[in-house]
Amino acid sequence: MQRIGKPDADKANSIISNFIKTRKLTEDLVKPLQTEDYVVQATEDASPAKWHLGHTTWFFDKLILSKFAKNHHDIPAEFDFLFNSYYETLGHHVQKNSRGVMSRPLVSEIYEYRKKITGDILNLLKSQFEGFDECLNLVELGINHEQQHQELLLMDIKILSYLNDGRISYPTEESNKERNRENKWVNFKGGIKYIGHKGDGFAYDNEKPVHKVFLEDFSISTNPVTIGDYLEFIDDGGYEKPELWLSSGWDFIKKNQVNAPLYWIKEDDKFRIFKLSGYEDMDMNEPVSHISYYEADAYARWKGARLPKEEELEFAGHDQKIKKNQNFMDKFYLSPISVNEEKDQLNKLFGDVWEWTASSYLPYPGGKAMEGSLGEYNFKFMSNQFVLRGGSCLTPMSHFRNTYRNFYPPDKRWQMAGLRLARDSSGQ
């Protein structure tokens, strides 16, 4: 029997506590749903709510219990097939665009599965055994994996509700709206900088290792681009000027008849906006959201600026702390807000909206994927995607850190994505 010292016991207790909270929160997030809502796949990008509930459970079952638990049950074949997302090394899986055609297993059966696996993980962590440290690290990974899916779950429920005339409504916390402070440029001195995650805290493999980059002098805008700012772009015919758009972006907006951010509804020559709480009048000082990389890039070009590089945003955020008053999911407003309670150099750098960067999603110098099947978690997607930084109002606060690298293809808009402007020193 392995003996565990106090630091390891403290770590185990912390992980157990976070595991319990995370599993409960996922189930709390789906409480506004009716049984029929769990099954629907609103778009090919989204997944049914019941799939998220099952997949996050399968992750703990397949990657932890199957490895460490004695007398572990065999995962039902249909669960193994349906709830494997994309792990080719772990067997066959249903194609993503077909997740919504599975009426079985029943929602009630998935909840029973969650209850069993949650209990099995807790029982496993009450004992000490050879490989216990590795098990703890995998449970911590599983917690962060489920937190990722909490954000995805809200994104997917939002588009489902949108396509059902807002009938799935989330009550959210009230927030007084105020004007953001004046938008200015903040200057940063370039040179050799260190980027990437360091320390003992959790981070994904795509955030490592710490490495040197060279940055030219640059400037970043105080505030993210707001709805009012973006309306000026629309009113100026931004969606009708091919010179502002990348070729593939122009093709995308024309093919899909895109002429405004997702969830903007025009009624009587005036836009309204759809949120998880329902339809609302627009707040001109709210950060714009649900735009593609193409739209962000075109807007920046229209303003005579550019999108920041991911290393510029990380360097700019080195000295800023993640604080409780910032607009992460924990605030449960579930939408960007114009409230300015921050006194940091850059307003809303963390929370509110993920910010598109000009950086392709690629490995860092010396970066290595996790071993085994977990090597498929991040690195296999390093193609045709762009990095987003900063977290959003749908991101659990404890899941976020300044080195976090989110990533999406340039045409995707259902995620909570906005932008902040940057420019070179020559543009000052």
N, C-alpha and C positions, 0 to 999 in steps of 0.2 A: 504494500500500500504506500503510495506516495504521500509524503507529508508536505503541507503547504504552510509557508510562513505568513506573517501578517500582511505584508504588501500584496502577496498573491491572493490572500483571502479577501482583502479590501477590493482588489480588482474583480474577483469573482462576484462579490456581493453587489458591486456597482453594475456589472454586466447583467446579473440576474434582475436587478431592479429596472434597468433600462429595457430588458427583454419584455418584462411584464407590461410596462407602460406602453411600449411600442405595439405589442400585440393587441392591447385593449384599444389604443387610439385608432388603429386600422378599422376595427369593428365599429367604433363610435362614428367614424367618418361616413359610413354607409347607412346610418340610421334613417336618414330622410328617404331612403329607397323603399319601394314596394318590391315584392318578389319578382314581378315581371321586369322591373328595371335592371335587375342583376344580370340578366341573360343577354341583353342587346349589345351588339358591337356597332357603335354609331358610325364609325368610319374605319377604313383599313388601318389607319394609324393608331386608333384607340383599341382598347380591349374591354371586354365585359367586366363588370365589377366582380362577379363571381370568379372569374379567371384570376384576377389579382389576389383575391382571398385564398384561392387554391395554390397558386404559384408560389407565393411567399411562404406558404406552409410546406410545400414540396421541397423548397430550397433547404429548409432546416432538416427535413426528413431524409432527403437524398444525400446531402453533402455532409451531414453531421451525425444523425442517428444511425444511418447505415454503416458508418465508419466506426463509431465509438460505442454504441449501445449494444449490450449483450442481449441475445435472444430477440433481436429486432424483427418486427413483422415485415413481411414482403409488401412493398408498395403495390396497391392494386394496379393492374396493367393499364386500365383506362386513365387512372390518375397520373401515372408515370408518362403516358403519351400526351395527355391534354395539358398538363401543367409544366412540362419541360418547355422552356421558352425557346432557346436556340442552341442548347448545348449538344452539339453533334457527337461529342465523345461520351455522352451519357444516354445515347439511344435515340430512337425516332421521336418525333414530336409533331404536333399539329401545326400546319402553316398559320402564320399570324392572322392572315385575312380570313381564316376559317374558324377562329375561336368563338365567334358568335353563333355558329350553327349547332353547337353542342347543347342540347337541352338537358342532357345527363352528364355527370351526376347532378342530383338535385341540389338546390341551394342549402337545404337542411343537411344534406350529407356532407357538404363542404364545411359547414360549421362544426359538425361532429368531428370531421378530420382535423380542423384547426384545434379544437379542444383537446383531442388526443395528443397531437404532436406538441402542443404547448406544454401539456403535462409531462410528456416524455422528456422534453428538453430540460424542464425544471428538475425532474428526478435525476437526470444525468448529471446536472451541475451540482447536485447535493453530495455527490461522491467524488473521491479523488482517485485517479488512475493514471497509468502511464500514458502520456500524451495529453494530459489535462490542459496544459498551457496551449497546445495547438487547438484543442477543442474550444477553449475560451476565445481564442482569436477568431475562430470560424464563427462562433455565435455572435461575436461583435460585428463581423462582416455581415452576417445574416440580419442583424438589427439594422445596419445601415442600408442593406439591400431593401428591407421592408420600408424604411423611410423614403427611399427613392420611389417605391411603388405607392406610397401615400400621396406624393405629389402627382404621380401619373394617374392615380385613381381620381383625384379631384379634377385634373385636366379632362379625363375621359368622361366623367359624370357631367362636367360643364357642357361639353359638346353634345352629349346625349340629351340633356335638358333643353339646350338651344334648339335641337331638332324636334323637340316635343313641346314647343311653345312655352318653355320655362316652367313646366309643371313640376319639375323636381327643384324645390326651392330650399336654399340653405339660409337659415337665420344667421346673421353675422353681427358682430359687435359694432356699435355705432362709433363713428369717428368724426370729430369736428374738422371741417375743411378750411384750410387757410392758404394764403398765397405763399408759394415757395420763395425763398430769398432770391435776390437778383442773380441771374445766370451770368457767370464770368468765366474767364479762363484761369486755370491754376497751372503754373509752370513747374516743370520738373527737370532737374539737371540730369543729363544722361551720363554715360560711362559704363564701366563693367559692374553689373549687378548680379546678385544671386537669387535664383528663382527655384521654386519647388518646395515640397514639404519636408520639414525636418522636425525632430523631436519624437516623443513617445506616443503622441495622440494618434488616433486612427486616421488613415488616409488610404485612398485607392492606389493601385500600382501605377496608374497613369499620372499621378502627381509627383512621382519620384523619378530620379534622385535630384537632390539639390545640384544645380549646375550654373555655370556662368553664362550670362548673355551680355551683349553690348547694346546699349540703347543710345540713340541720338537724343539731344534735348527735345522735349515734347511738352505739349499742353493738353489738358483734359478739361472739359466743361464742368462747372460746379454742379449742375443738375442733369438728370436724365432728360431726354426729349419728352415734352409733355403733349397731351392731346391738343392743346391750343397751338403749339408749335407745328404739329403734324397737319392740322387743319389748314394752315397756311400753305403747306406743300400741296395739299389736295386742291385748294382754291386756285393755286397758281398753275394747275394743270400738270402736276408732277407725274401722274400716271399716264399722261399722253405725250411725254417728251422722251423719245427713245435715246437721246444723247445722255440721259441720266442713268440708263440702265445697262447692266451687264447683258450680253446677248441672250444667255439662258434665262435671265430674269425677265427680260422683255417677252420672250417666248412664253414664260410661265404666266405672267399676268394677262397676256392676251388670250392664251388658250383657256384659262380659268376665269376670265372676265373679272379679274381682281381690280378694284378701284378704291379700296379703303381697307383698313385693318379688319381682321376677322372679328365678328360680334358687333360691328357697327351697323346699325339699321337706320336707313334714311326714311323719314316720314315728313311729308310736307316741307321738303327742302331743308330739313333739319335732322341731324344725326342724333340717335339715342344709342345707348350701349347696353349690351347684355352681360350680366354678371351671374355668379352662382346664386345671388339673392334675387335675381330677376332683372327686368328692364329698368334702366335709370336714365335720367338726364345726365348729360356729360358735365364733368368737372374739368374745366380747361387747364387746371394746374396739376392734374393727375398724370403720372407717367404713362405714355402711350404703351400699349401692350398688344400681344398677338399679331406681331408683324414678322415676316420672313426676313432672312438675311438679305434677300434681294431688295426688299423695301427699305431696310435699314441702310444698306449701301447706297441706294439711289437718293435717299433723303440726305445722307451725309454729303454726297456729291453736289446736290442742290444747294447746300449751305456753304459750299466751298471748303469743306472740311473732309474728314475721313473717319472710319471706325478705328478705335484703338486696337493695338496689338494686345494679346492676352498678357504678355509679360509687362506691358505698361500698366495695365489695370492691377496686376498683382503687386507690382512695385509701389504704385500709388496707394494701395490699401495696406501696406506693411504696418503702418503705425496706427491704423484705425481698428478699434475694438468692436466686437459683436456685442450689441447691447439689447436688453429686454424691450426697450421702447421701439426698436426697429421692426419693420413690418414683415415678419415671417409668419408662417402658418399659425404659430402659437398665439398670435394676436387675434386670430380667427376673424379677421375682417375679410380675408380671402379675395382681396382686390387691391391693386395699387391705390395709394392714397396721397393726397396733396399735403397732408400735415407735415410741417417741418419742425421737428423737435430736436434735430441733431445740431451739434455745434462743430461737427467735423469739417475738415478742409473740403471734402467732397460730399455733397448731400446725397443720401440714399444710395451710396455705393454698395451697401449690403441690404438685401431684402427688396421688396416691391416688385422689381422685374429683373429677370436674367438679361444681361446686356450682351448683344452680339459683338464679337470681335472680328478683326480682319484675319485671324489666325486659323489656318487649317488644323484640323485635329490630327496630330502626329505624335509619335513617342518622343520623349525627351532624350537627349544624348545619354547613352548608357542605360536607358529605361528597359526594364524587363517585366514581362507579364508574370502573373502569379503562376505557380506550378500546377500541373495537372489540368483537370477540367476547368478550374477557375481561371486558367489562362484565356478562356473564351470570354471572360466577363467584359473586358474593355478593349484590349488591343486589336481584336479582330474587326472592330468598327472604325479603324483609323484609315478611312478612305471616303472621300467625297462628303466630308462633314466639316462644320466650322465650330469653333469653341465659343461658349457663352460663359460669362463670369458673373458673380455677385449674388446668386440666390434670388428667391422671389417670395411673394406673399403666400405661395403654396408650399414652400420649402420648410420642413421642420428646422427650427433654429439650431438644435443640437447636432443636426446632420451637416451643417455648413461650416466651412473654414475658408480663409482667403485664398488658399491654393486650389480650391475645388474647380475641376474642369468639367463643365457640362458640354454636351455636343449634340448637334442636330444637322440634318441635311439642309441646304440653303432655302428650300421651298417650304419648309414646315412652319405652320403658324398657330397650331392649337396649343402649343406650350406658352407659358407666360413670359414672352420675350419682348424686350424693348431695346433701346440703345442710348448711348452717351457719345458725344462727339469728341474727337481728338484732332490735333493738327501738329505738324512739325514746327520746330522753332522758327523756320523761315516764314511760317504763316502768321507770326505774331506782329 
